[in-house]
Amino acid sequence: EEKNRFERMIFRATRGNCFVRFAPIKQPITDPETGELVEKSVFIVFYKSVSIEMKLKKICDAFMAHRYSLPDMDDAPAIDRMLTENAQELVDSRTVLLKNQDTRYKLCQVLAMNVEKWTWVTVREKSIYHSLNMFKSDVSGMLRGEGWVIAEHLEEAQLCVVKAHANMDLGNSAMVDQVPKPWPTPPTHFTTNKFTYGYQEFVNTYGIPRYREANPALFTAATFPFLFGVMYGDIGHGTFLFCAGLYLLYNEKANDKAKLGEMAAGMHAGRYMITMMGFFAIYAGFIYNDMFSLGLNLFKSRWAFEGQEYYNVENGAVAENVYEAGSDQSVYPFGLDPIWHVAQNELLFFNSFKMKLSVILGIMQMFGGTMLKGCNAIFFGETYDFLFEFLPMVAFASSLFVYMLVLIFMKWSIDWNSRMLSATCMSPDSDGWASGDYDGEWTQCAGYGDDADALCTPWGGDCYGNGQDTTADLCPLDFGGSGDGCQPPNLITTLISIALAPGNVDEPIYAGQDVVQLWLLAIAGLSVPILLFAKPYFISKDMKNQHHDDVEGNGHDEDHGLGEIIIHQAIETIEFVLGMVSNTASYLRLWALSLAHSELATVFWEKAMLTTLNMNFFAAFLGFGVFAATTFGVLLMMDVLECFLHALRLHWVEFQNKFFKADGVRFAPYSFKHTITDVTAA
């Protein structure tokens, strides 16, 4: 690399009064300083004056080139002698290098046999002295140290000290005993097993629980794979994930001893979690009756289209019940009826079902988190937190969001066919009269006796037939509103009306719904100021009483502490009230991701497989390859990660923020094993 610069420098310094020739060395030479292989060249310079020689020596030194003096070229014996000496020097140098290399190899073998043991001994000694440096010498002739030990292991620690004394033939020069209370806040420790370890690490990544605070990992172990299954519900895809988890479980012992990479170690740690995720994906797939976007007719559909047995169904045909509507036989035994996968209103039905399911699961989990907040308050004896935080939160959540669930289940449980039929005008002579769709007693109206063409409602009401009969006029329930109880309500409109139109229920479900919703709105409205002002007020009273009890009070510190409490309570109130609304909407991701998964599976099946099956074998083979590749890359890889992250977010944000403080300190026991493992990993 320096050849051109070197040659140019010589030419300029000597003004061309020298002759230079270069010859590259064929084999790269190891640089003794860097150890890297470098390309080098041999050069010879002919010159004819002493002044040029001095310049050339300085240039060679600047370029760190080695100089060798040559004898007179006419003196052949001197040249031969020099070549012989150089050859002998090369042989001697090679012998020394080989001996040195052999000696170093033998020395490294000896060191390698003991380096691990020496490293462990050194690390142990350093950790011991590091711990001893934290002891205090405030007791004459002794060192005193304070630390934490798990309560159930205290006797074991004491026995270890006694055993150490016995092995060293020493008296009881050390002792382990409890420090008198009060103690500082202890660190947090949870005993985990192979199954719960992964879930506990999930929680610890967000934050360490306080000492004796309700541990979210206990609930996460059940709800996390379940919510994942709700989003990823598919029998076929879930089976692949479940088998992957079983494979990791099968290789559990081998992976425990192997040195795994970061990703492989993470999958090994979450092997039980992956298995449970696959299991619940299969379970939700059976609920949705979805396997690679296809429905499974496991228990025979309860609906049938005309001409279905001959594969001749007209577009727009309406399916009819195979069994009598409302009977036990008319209900599909488990999950959804497969007929929905070929219905034109499939998307509308699945959207409605999955959206309501998402809201139900979300409110149940958030309300459970709020109940855990009350359990924490009772356990720690925090009266103000229980009375002025937990109870108003429960009142607010119950009056609006739990009430939403009640309306959903009531709407599902009511026989709307019977209610709507009760507000329908029919002729007593028609075929539909006295059918089993109406739950009540069929009664002819008074007008039918005077006019044979008169129309009656099933409960005996007269229909005037002038086009002015409304559902409210014909419905016998008299619940109020335009539907009067005989028309299924739009729940979203009903819930919005609670806040925007209090006391006005356009489509009621039960009698007195308007009054009940007014009371619920009042309870929700009163719970907010109680949540905001009650706790700071009573804390300020306690602070004033404490101030009067002290001889010298500090009013500035009191105002500063009260101001922080009010700000903290305002943040707590705003976060809870707005969070209940936003978190409920956030749970709709269960519906959105489940819908996206099923629609992607449908697109891959229809575009890659169905379009090629009727062509030829080669096209079908290519179509299957495209279908398998897209299914593996998108649904079995990307979508698994996506559903995993969304389920994790639902637990970290929507569930844990209802009760979890996450400001604890993790228990770090003194352990040679952990110390050596950390050093080895580093």
Summary of the structure (lengths in Angstrom):
residues: 682
radius of gyration: 42.1
end to end distance: 38.7
largest distance: 151.6
contacts: 1839
relative contact order: 0.08
helix: 62%
strand: 5%
